[in-house]
Amino acid sequence: MGIGIKELLVILVIVIVLFGTKKLRNVGADLGGAIKSFRSAIKEGEAESKSSENEEETIEGEVTSKKNEKN
């Protein structure tokens, strides 16, 4: 029913014959670079959202303290 080890090996051999090892190495390097840049973009986005949350808390605190000073 599913794909066994023999079928996977046949597919791997066909892919190597069609593309060659050099092309597969390049594809692997490109894929690794894409994953690396994706992870760094996610980390930057998380850090940016945390800093914006801290700024919002500070702004809300300043606004409420100014309202209290006027009353």
DSSP file (Angstrom, degrees, kcal/mol; ACC not computed):
  #  RESIDUE AA STRUCTURE BP1 BP2  ACC     N-H-->O    O-->H-N    N-H-->O    O-->H-N    TCO  KAPPA ALPHA  PHI   PSI    X-CA   Y-CA   Z-CA
    1    1 A M              0   0    0      0, 0.0     2,-0.1     0, 0.0     3,-0.0   0.000 360.0 360.0 360.0 -51.7    0.0    0.0    0.0
    2    2 A G        -     0   0    0      1,-0.1     2,-0.6     0, 0.0     0, 0.0  -0.252 360.0 -81.4 -92.5-178.1    2.6    2.5    1.0
    3    3 A I        -     0   0    0     -2,-0.1    -1,-0.1     4,-0.1     2,-0.1  -0.764  50.2-159.5 -87.8 123.5    6.0    3.3   -0.4
    4    4 A G     >  -     0   0    0     -2,-0.6     4,-1.9     1,-0.1     5,-0.1  -0.257  34.2 -93.0 -93.2-177.1    8.6    0.9    0.8
    5    5 A I  H  > S+     0   0    0      1,-0.2     4,-2.3     2,-0.2     5,-0.2   0.878 123.2  54.9 -65.5 -39.5   12.4    1.1    1.0
    6    6 A K  H  > S+     0   0    0      1,-0.2     4,-2.1     2,-0.2    -1,-0.2   0.922 108.7  47.8 -61.9 -43.4   12.9   -0.6   -2.4
    7    7 A E  H  > S+     0   0    0      1,-0.2     4,-2.3     2,-0.2    -1,-0.2   0.900 110.8  51.3 -65.1 -40.5   10.6    2.0   -4.1
    8    8 A L  H  X S+     0   0    0     -4,-1.9     4,-2.5     1,-0.2    -1,-0.2   0.888 109.4  50.5 -63.3 -39.8   12.4    4.9   -2.4
    9    9 A L  H  X S+     0   0    0     -4,-2.3     4,-2.4     2,-0.2    -1,-0.2   0.900 109.9  50.1 -65.4 -40.2   15.8    3.5   -3.6
   10   10 A V  H  X S+     0   0    0     -4,-2.1     4,-2.2     2,-0.2    -2,-0.2   0.923 111.7  48.1 -63.5 -43.6   14.5    3.2   -7.2
   11   11 A I  H  X S+     0   0    0     -4,-2.3     4,-2.4     1,-0.2    -2,-0.2   0.912 111.0  51.4 -62.6 -42.5   13.2    6.8   -7.0
   12   12 A L  H  X S+     0   0    0     -4,-2.5     4,-2.3     1,-0.2    -2,-0.2   0.903 110.1  48.7 -61.4 -43.0   16.6    8.0   -5.6
   13   13 A V  H  X S+     0   0    0     -4,-2.4     4,-2.3     2,-0.2    -1,-0.2   0.910 111.5  49.7 -64.5 -42.4   18.5    6.3   -8.4
   14   14 A I  H  X S+     0   0    0     -4,-2.2     4,-2.4     1,-0.2    -2,-0.2   0.917 111.3  48.8 -62.9 -43.4   16.3    7.8  -11.1
   15   15 A V  H  X>S+     0   0    0     -4,-2.4     4,-2.6     2,-0.2     5,-0.5   0.905 111.7  49.2 -64.1 -42.2   16.6   11.3   -9.6
   16   16 A I  H  X5S+     0   0    0     -4,-2.3     4,-1.8     1,-0.2    -1,-0.2   0.900 112.6  47.9 -64.6 -40.6   20.4   10.9   -9.5
   17   17 A V  H  <5S+     0   0    0     -4,-2.3    -2,-0.2    -5,-0.2    -1,-0.2   0.911 115.8  44.1 -66.7 -41.6   20.6    9.7  -13.0
   18   18 A L  H  <5S+     0   0    0     -4,-2.4    -2,-0.2    -5,-0.2    -1,-0.2   0.932 130.4  20.0 -69.5 -46.8   18.3   12.5  -14.3
   19   19 A F  H  X5S-     0   0    0     -4,-2.6     4,-0.5    -5,-0.2    -3,-0.2   0.766  98.0-134.9 -99.8 -28.5   19.9   15.5  -12.4
   20   20 A G  H  X< -     0   0    0     -4,-1.8     4,-1.8    -5,-0.5     5,-0.1   0.057  28.8 -85.3  85.3 158.2   23.3   14.3  -11.5
   21   21 A T  H  > S+     0   0    0      1,-0.2     4,-2.2     2,-0.2     5,-0.1   0.838 124.0  56.5 -71.4 -33.0   25.0   14.7   -8.1
   22   22 A K  H  > S+     0   0    0      2,-0.2     4,-2.0     1,-0.2    -1,-0.2   0.931 109.0  45.8 -65.6 -44.4   26.4   18.2   -8.8
   23   23 A K  H  X S+     0   0    0     -4,-0.5     4,-2.3     1,-0.2    -1,-0.2   0.902 112.6  51.1 -65.1 -41.0   22.9   19.6   -9.5
   24   24 A L  H  X S+     0   0    0     -4,-1.8     4,-2.5     1,-0.2    -1,-0.2   0.877 107.9  53.0 -64.6 -36.9   21.5   17.8   -6.5
   25   25 A R  H  X S+     0   0    0     -4,-2.2     4,-2.3     2,-0.2    -1,-0.2   0.915 110.0  48.1 -63.4 -43.0   24.2   19.3   -4.3
   26   26 A N  H  X S+     0   0    0     -4,-2.0     4,-2.5     2,-0.2    -2,-0.2   0.901 111.1  50.0 -64.4 -41.5   23.4   22.8   -5.6
   27   27 A V  H  X S+     0   0    0     -4,-2.3     4,-2.5     1,-0.2    -2,-0.2   0.912 111.0  50.1 -63.7 -42.1   19.7   22.3   -4.9
   28   28 A G  H  X S+     0   0    0     -4,-2.5     4,-2.3     2,-0.2    -2,-0.2   0.899 111.1  48.2 -63.1 -41.1   20.5   21.1   -1.4
   29   29 A A  H  X S+     0   0    0     -4,-2.3     4,-2.3     2,-0.2    -2,-0.2   0.902 112.6  48.7 -66.0 -41.2   22.6   24.1   -0.7
   30   30 A D  H  X S+     0   0    0     -4,-2.5     4,-2.2     2,-0.2    -2,-0.2   0.908 111.7  49.1 -64.6 -42.0   20.0   26.5   -2.1
   31   31 A L  H  X S+     0   0    0     -4,-2.5     4,-2.2     2,-0.2    -2,-0.2   0.909 110.9  50.2 -64.7 -41.8   17.3   24.8    0.0
   32   32 A G  H  X S+     0   0    0     -4,-2.3     4,-2.2     1,-0.2    -2,-0.2   0.897 110.4  49.8 -62.8 -41.1   19.5   25.0    3.1
   33   33 A G  H  X S+     0   0    0     -4,-2.3     4,-2.3     2,-0.2    -1,-0.2   0.883 109.9  51.3 -64.8 -38.6   20.1   28.7    2.5
   34   34 A A  H  X S+     0   0    0     -4,-2.2     4,-2.1     2,-0.2    -2,-0.2   0.905 110.8  47.6 -65.5 -41.6   16.4   29.4    2.1
   35   35 A I  H  X S+     0   0    0     -4,-2.2     4,-2.4     2,-0.2    -2,-0.2   0.904 111.3  51.7 -65.3 -41.0   15.6   27.7    5.3
   36   36 A K  H  X S+     0   0    0     -4,-2.2     4,-2.0     1,-0.2    -2,-0.2   0.917 111.9  45.2 -62.6 -44.8   18.3   29.6    7.1
   37   37 A S  H  X S+     0   0    0     -4,-2.3     4,-2.1     2,-0.2    -1,-0.2   0.858 111.2  54.2 -69.3 -34.0   17.1   33.0    5.9
   38   38 A F  H  X S+     0   0    0     -4,-2.1     4,-2.0     2,-0.2    -2,-0.2   0.922 109.3  47.7 -63.7 -44.4   13.5   32.0    6.7
   39   39 A R  H  X S+     0   0    0     -4,-2.4     4,-2.3     1,-0.2    -2,-0.2   0.902 111.5  49.8 -63.9 -41.2   14.4   31.2   10.3
   40   40 A S  H  X S+     0   0    0     -4,-2.0     4,-2.3     1,-0.2    -1,-0.2   0.876 109.5  52.1 -66.8 -35.6   16.4   34.5   10.7
   41   41 A A  H  X S+     0   0    0     -4,-2.1     4,-2.2     2,-0.2    -1,-0.2   0.886 109.3  50.0 -66.4 -37.9   13.4   36.4    9.3
   42   42 A I  H  X S+     0   0    0     -4,-2.0     4,-2.4     2,-0.2    -2,-0.2   0.923 110.6  49.2 -65.5 -43.5   11.1   34.8   11.8
   43   43 A K  H  X S+     0   0    0     -4,-2.3     4,-2.4     1,-0.2    -2,-0.2   0.905 111.5  49.3 -62.3 -41.8   13.5   35.6   14.7
   44   44 A E  H  X S+     0   0    0     -4,-2.3     4,-2.4     1,-0.2    -1,-0.2   0.903 110.8  50.7 -64.2 -40.5   13.7   39.2   13.6
   45   45 A G  H  X S+     0   0    0     -4,-2.2     4,-2.2     2,-0.2    -2,-0.2   0.896 110.7  48.4 -63.9 -41.1    9.9   39.4   13.4
   46   46 A E  H  X S+     0   0    0     -4,-2.4     4,-2.1     2,-0.2    -2,-0.2   0.914 112.7  47.8 -65.4 -42.8    9.5   38.0   16.9
   47   47 A A  H  X S+     0   0    0     -4,-2.4     4,-2.1     1,-0.2    -2,-0.2   0.886 112.1  50.5 -65.1 -38.4   12.1   40.5   18.3
   48   48 A E  H  X S+     0   0    0     -4,-2.4     4,-2.1     2,-0.2    -2,-0.2   0.893 110.2  49.0 -66.7 -40.3   10.4   43.3   16.5
   49   49 A S  H  X S+     0   0    0     -4,-2.2     4,-1.9     2,-0.2    -2,-0.2   0.871 110.6  51.2 -69.0 -35.7    7.0   42.4   17.8
   50   50 A K  H  X S+     0   0    0     -4,-2.1     4,-2.0     2,-0.2    -2,-0.2   0.912 110.8  48.1 -66.4 -41.0    8.4   42.1   21.4
   51   51 A S  H  X S+     0   0    0     -4,-2.1     4,-1.9     1,-0.2    -2,-0.2   0.870 110.8  50.9 -68.3 -35.4    9.9   45.6   21.1
   52   52 A S  H  X S+     0   0    0     -4,-2.1     4,-2.1     2,-0.2    -1,-0.2   0.860 108.3  52.7 -70.1 -33.7    6.7   47.1   19.7
   53   53 A E  H  X S+     0   0    0     -4,-1.9     4,-2.1     2,-0.2    -2,-0.2   0.907 109.1  49.6 -64.8 -41.1    4.8   45.6   22.6
   54   54 A N  H  X S+     0   0    0     -4,-2.0     4,-1.9     1,-0.2    -2,-0.2   0.889 110.5  50.3 -64.7 -38.8    7.2   47.2   25.1
   55   55 A E  H  X S+     0   0    0     -4,-1.9     4,-2.5     2,-0.2    -1,-0.2   0.892 108.9  51.8 -65.9 -39.7    6.8   50.5   23.4
   56   56 A E  H  X S+     0   0    0     -4,-2.1     4,-2.6     2,-0.2    -2,-0.2   0.902 108.9  50.5 -63.9 -41.4    3.0   50.2   23.5
   57   57 A E  H  X S+     0   0    0     -4,-2.1     4,-2.1     2,-0.2    -1,-0.2   0.907 111.7  48.0 -62.9 -41.2    3.2   49.5   27.3
   58   58 A T  H  X S+     0   0    0     -4,-1.9     4,-2.2     2,-0.2    -2,-0.2   0.919 111.9  49.0 -65.8 -43.6    5.4   52.6   27.8
   59   59 A I  H  X S+     0   0    0     -4,-2.5     4,-2.3     1,-0.2    -2,-0.2   0.920 111.3  49.4 -63.9 -43.6    3.1   54.8   25.7
   60   60 A E  H  X S+     0   0    0     -4,-2.6     4,-2.3     1,-0.2    -1,-0.2   0.893 110.8  50.8 -62.9 -39.5    0.0   53.6   27.6
   61   61 A G  H  X S+     0   0    0     -4,-2.1     4,-1.8    -5,-0.2    -1,-0.2   0.887 110.8  48.5 -65.1 -39.0    1.8   54.3   30.9
   62   62 A E  H  X S+     0   0    0     -4,-2.2     4,-2.0     2,-0.2    -2,-0.2   0.899 111.2  49.9 -68.0 -40.6    2.8   57.8   29.9
   63   63 A V  H  X S+     0   0    0     -4,-2.3     4,-2.0     1,-0.2    -2,-0.2   0.927 112.0  46.8 -66.1 -44.7   -0.7   58.6   28.7
   64   64 A T  H  X S+     0   0    0     -4,-2.3     4,-1.9     1,-0.2    -1,-0.2   0.870 111.4  51.6 -67.5 -34.6   -2.4   57.4   31.9
   65   65 A S  H  X S+     0   0    0     -4,-1.8     4,-1.6     2,-0.2    -1,-0.2   0.876 109.8  49.6 -69.8 -35.0    0.1   59.3   34.1
   66   66 A K  H  X S+     0   0    0     -4,-2.0     4,-1.6     2,-0.2    -2,-0.2   0.880 109.4  52.1 -69.2 -37.2   -0.5   62.5   32.1
   67   67 A K  H  X S+     0   0    0     -4,-2.0     4,-1.3     1,-0.2    -2,-0.2   0.892 109.3  50.0 -63.6 -39.3   -4.3   62.1   32.6
   68   68 A N  H  < S+     0   0    0     -4,-1.9    -1,-0.2     1,-0.2    -2,-0.2   0.844 107.6  54.0 -68.0 -33.7   -3.8   61.6   36.3
   69   69 A E  H  < S+     0   0    0     -4,-1.6    -1,-0.2     1,-0.2    -2,-0.2   0.852 106.3  52.1 -69.3 -34.5   -1.6   64.8   36.5
   70   70 A K  H  <        0   0    0     -4,-1.6    -1,-0.2     1,-0.2    -2,-0.2   0.836 360.0 360.0 -71.2 -32.2   -4.4   66.9   34.8
   71   71 A N     <        0   0    0     -4,-1.3    -1,-0.2    -5,-0.1    -2,-0.2   0.460 360.0 360.0 -82.2 360.0   -7.0   65.7   37.3
